[in-house]
Amino acid sequence: MIYQCQLSILNAQEEENTPLFYENHIYKESIHTPILCRSGAEMTYPILYLNSIETLTLSFDDFTDETSQYYYTIYHCNSDWKPTQISQMEYIDGFIENPVTKFQYSFNTLQPYVHYDLIFPNENMKPKISGNYLLLVYEDSDTSLKVLTKRFMITEAMTEIKPIVKRATQIDKMKSHQEVDFNLVNSFNCRDPFQEIKPVILQNGNWNLAVKGLKPLYVKEDELIYDYEEENIFGGGSEFRYVDIKSVRYQSDRVAKLEYVKPIFHVSIVTDEPRRFKVYLNWQDIDGKFLIKNSDANESSTEADYVMLHFSLKTYKPYVQGKIYVNGWFNDWSTDEKYELKYNEAEDAYTGEALVKQGYYNYLYAFVDSSGVPDYSMIEGNHYETENEYLILVYYHPFASQYERLTGYKIINSNNVVFKF
């Protein structure tokens, strides 16, 4: 008991001393599976229209037997996720701080946890302006005791986005890359679209590879044309790898081994191989996302258990110029050391593990060298045929304004394939 008290004090001190990261991040070790999406719509981007009646739902699990006093607040950010230099009172309608009051204990799980839910915006707190926001959850009404942060966006319907995804125009990239062209039509007067309009393009929700800084190639009447050949291309990648762990009663098709090792189940995925020099293979994926689900239970949020996923990537020799990580929405495309795979000489493979909640998961392998930028083509290869989802965000920074507005967004699929469970 004394040791546990000392450990709790050390963890609290660490949370207090950790800087605030303006990204999706977990600060408290006992927190797992934080998800922020549109209420009632799993696997969606956390984007709402300003003054909409729709809401977002934040959920997360705390590996404790007792409840904690959690609170939340929000911070407005610019398009590059740096904090806006205006006071919270200027963008919050209601109270600046509110408690997280809804929780449930896990039921019939090997790993006990407390499941928390927060529906936002609500009558106590609403954003007054559009833009990027960071949601901070913290303990005991003390913002220095950080628990987790999640990004979300509030948009206005002021910009019509006309996108198209196609094979790259450049001859040397035609077989491997995809090009995202688009036109913008604004319903407001913009003095200088070359300086005041800031579009951002994401592939499969991955901010690590976001395309930013595009200027209109030319202006045609009231339409801004972004028809580049190089600046707006993405590696096509390959279809996401997947694993189905909705049940621990049987082995799904990509599970090599399922066993109970006290105190939880361990799931070994079939050994993966690099796909860099392989031909394109088509199968349906969910664009890197994940779905929490226990197919043997009624309420997955509190009845889905935690399992240890074991990854194995057969390479026969190590990559001496960088490190290998497993990536996807489930870990926010993180290159944290806990998602790094280590080379195992006995198996001629990179191996690693991740503790996850039951469900269906997409993932890829990332190669990261000294630049710190994930390179997915090193392991996964690039193919123009690959189905990818693109999110286009349009920010507007009027002259002399202290913050950037989000005036529109658009989601487009490279081939409009929809994968339903």
N, C-alpha and C positions, 0 to 999 in steps of 0.2 A: 504493500500500500504506500509506504514511504517512497519507494522507487517510482510508482505511478504518479504520485504528487510532484516529485522532482521533474519527471518527464513532462508533465503537463505545464509546469512553470517554464521549462526550457522551450517548449513548443510555443507558448504564448509570447515569450521574449523574442523568438525567431520571427513570429508573425508581425510583431510590433516593429522590428528592425528592418523588415523587408520593404523595399520601395514599392510604390503602387505602379503596376504595369498596366498600360492602356491596351490590354489585349485579353483574350480569354485565358484565365490563369487560376490555378488552385494554390492557395497559400497555406491552408491547414491540412495536415497530412491525413486526417480522418475523413476528409470529404472525397466523394467519388461520384462519377457520372452526372456532372452538372449539364443540364440541357435547357436551352432557351429557344422557344419556337412559338409560332402563332398558336393560340389556344385552340385545341381540338384538331390541330393539323400537324401531326408528327413529321419530322424530316423536312421542315420548311425553314426558310430564312427568317430571322427575327426582324422583320420589316413591317411597319404599320404606317398608314396614312395619318397625317396630322388631324386630330379631333375625330378620328374614326371611333366607332363603337366597338370595334374589334380589340382584342387584347393579346398580350403575350403571356406565356406560362413559363416560369422558371422552376425547375425541379432539381433536386440533388439529394444524395444520401450521405448520412453521417454515421460512421462506424462506431457508434457509442450506444450504451444502454439507457442513457438519460438524455432528455431534451436540453437544448442550449438556447440562450436568449440571443437570437439573431435579428439584426436590423439591416436595412438597405437604404441606399441613396443612389443618385445618378449624377453623372458629370457629362457636360456637353463637350464634344471634340470636333476638330476640323477634319477634313478629308484624309489627312495623313495620320489621324488618331493621336494628335497632340491636343492637350486640353485648351479649350477656348478661354480667353482672358476676360470673361464676364462672370458676374456673381450668379450663384445658383438661383437666387430669387428672380433673375431675369428669364430663366428658362423652365422653372418649376412652378406649376400651379398647385398649391397645397402645401403640405408639410415637407420639409427637406429630408427628414428622417422618419422612417416608419418601421414597425416590427414585422418580422415574418412569423405569422401566427398559426398557419395551417401545417400540421404534421401528422404522420401516422407511423406506427411501429411495423417493422417487417413481420410477415406472418409465414411460419413454416419454412424458414430459410436456415441453411447451415451457417451463413454469415449474418448475424443480427445487425440491423441498422435502423436509423430513424429517417424516414422519407419526408422531405419538406417540399411544399408547393407554394408558389407566389404568383398570383394573377395581377398583371400590370399592363397598362395604367389602371388606376382605380380612383375612387372618390377622394382618397387621401393624397395622391400624387399623380400629376399628369404633366407631360412635356408641353411647353407653350410654343416652342419653335421647332422647326425641322432640323435635321442634321444627324451626325453620328453621336451616339451616346455610349457611355460605359456604366454598367450596373455594378455597384459594389455591395457585397454582403459582408457584414462584419459583426463582431461579438460585443455584447454588453454596452451598446450605445457608444462604443469607442472605435472610431474609424481607423485607428492605428492597429487594431486587432483584426486584420484583414482575413477573410475566409475564402472568398472567390470573387472573380470579376468576369463579366460576360459583356460582349459587344452587342448593340442593337441599333437600329436605324429608324428614324421617323421621317417620312417623305411627304412632299406636296405633289399634287398632280398638275405641274406647271410646264413639264417638258415631255413632248411626245418623242419616243425613241423608235426609230425604224431600223432594226438590225438584220443582218444576214451573216450566216456562218458558212464558209466554203473552204475548199482546198486552197492552200497558200498559192499566191500568184507567182512567187519566185520559183524558177525552174528547179533549183537545187533543194527546195523545201516542199515541193508539190506532193511528194510521197510520204512526208513525215509530219507536216504541220497543218494547222487550221488557221484561217484568217477571219477575224471578226470585224466587219465593216458596219458602219451605222451612220444614219443621218439624225439630226436633232432639230425639232421645231419647238421653239419656246413661246409660251403665251405671255411673256413679259418683255419689256424693253431692256435690252442689254447693251450698255455703252461700248464695251470692248470684249467681244466673245473670246478673243485670243488670250486674254488675261483673266477674265471673270468666270468662264465656264471650265470646269474641271471634271472630265469623265474618268471613271475607273472601271476596268474590266477584270472580273474574276473568273477563273476556270474551276468549276466544281467547289466553289466556296473557299478556295485556298488563297489567303491573303499573302502568303510567302511569294507568290508568283504574279501578283497583281500588276497589270499594265496601267501606268499612270503618265501624266504629263503630256497627253496628246492635245495638239492644237488643231483647229479646223483646217483641213487641207485647202478648202476654199468655201466661200459663202455664196449661196445661190438664192437670191431673193430673201425669204425669211428662214431658209434652211441651212444648217451647218453640216458640211460634208466631211466625214472622217473615212476616207477611202484610201488607206495606206496599203503598202505591200510588204513592209518589214516591221514597222513599229507596233503593229497590232496583231502579231501572229503568236500562236501557242503551239508547243509540241503536242501532237495528237495523243501521245501516250498509248497505252493498251487498256483494254477493259479491266476494271478493278477485279482483283482477287477477292474471294469471299469465304466466309465460314458461317455455318448455321448452327447455333447453339441454343435454339429455342427450347430444346428438351435435352435432359441428361439421362433419359431412359434408353436412348439408342444413338448410334453413330450416324450422322448425316454423311453425305457423299464426299465431303472434303475433310472429314475427321479420321485421322489414322489411329488414334487411341483415345479412349475415354475411361478414366479410372478415378476412384475416390481415394485421395491421399489426405488423411485427416489434417485439417478440419473441413476441406472443400474438395470439389471435383476439379480434376485437371484434364484439359482437352489439348491433345497434340494434333495440329493441323498437318495434313499431308505435306511432305517436303516440297517446297517450291523450287523452281529453277529460273535463272535469268531469262528474259525474253527479248533482249536487245537485238539479237540476230535471227529471231524466229519470225515466221510469217504471221500476219494478222489473223487472229481467231475471234469470232464474234460470239458473245453471249450477253444476256441481259444483266445489267448491274444497276445499282442505285446511286451512281456518281459519287462514290466515296462516303456515303452516309451510313447511318446505322439505325436500327430499330430495336427498342427494348421490348422483349416479349418472352413470356414463359407460356408455351403452348399447353402446358399441363395445369394451368392455374386460371383463375377468373380475373384477377387484378394484378397485372404484371408490374405495376409501379411498386407494389409492396410484397409481391410473392415471387418475383424473379430473383434468383439467387446469384451469387458471384462465383465465377469460375476462373481458374488460371489458364490462360491461352498460351500455348507453346508454339513458337514460330521457328521454322527451319528453312534456310535458303542455301541450296547446294551450289557452291561456286568452285570447289576443288582447290582454290588458292585464295588468300586474302587480298583485299584491295588496299595496298599500302599507302595510297595517296589520300585516303579519306575514311569515313565511318559509314556504317549502314544503320538505317533506322526504319521502323515500321510506322506508317503514316495513314491518316484518314480523318474523317470528321470525329471519330471516337476519341482522338487525342488532340484535336484542333491542329493537326499537321505539325505537331511539336517535335523538336529535336532535343528534348530533354533526355538526360542520360538514362532514365528508366525505360526509354523506348529504343535504346541502342541495342543492336545485335552484336554479339562477340563471335569472333572466329573460333570454331572448334576443330582443331586439327584431326582429332580422332574420327570426326564425321565428315571432314572436308566441307564444312558448311558453317554459315553464320546462324547462331541460335539465340533466342531471347524469349521473353515472356511478358505478358501483360495481364493484370487483374481486371476483368470486365464483367459487366452485368449480362445476364442471359439475353439473347436476342439474335439478330442477323447483322453481320458486319461486313463492310467493304474495307479493303486496305491495299496499299502499295508499299514498295520498298524504295527508300530514298538514299541516294549517295550524297554525302556532304563532305566537301573538302575544306581547306583552310578559309575559303571565302565565306563559309557559313550558309550559303544558298543551296537548298535542296535541289538535286538533279535526279529526276525520276527516269530519264532516258537511259542512264547508265545500266540500270537493272531491268527496267520495264520496256525499253524501246519506244519508238514513235511511229505511229501509223495515222495517216490522214482519215482513214475510215472509222476510227474509234468514236464512239458516242460520248460526247461531253456536254455538260451543262454550263452555260455562261450567264453571268450576272453583270449587267451594265448599270452603273450608278452615275448620276449626273449631279454635280455640286455647283453651286452658284455663289460667288463671293463678290457682292456689289462693292463698288469703289467706296472706300472709307468705312465699310461695315466691319464690325468686330468679330463676326463669325460667318461661317459658310452654311448655306442652306442646301438641303437635298431636295431637288426639284423634280426628280423622277427616277424610276428604275425599270428595268426590263429583264426578264428571264427568258433565255432562248436555248433550245436544245439543238445540237448539231444535226440530229436526224429525227427529232420529235418522237423518239421511242419512250413509252411510258411503261414502267415495270410495277405491277401491282402484286400484292401478296394475297 
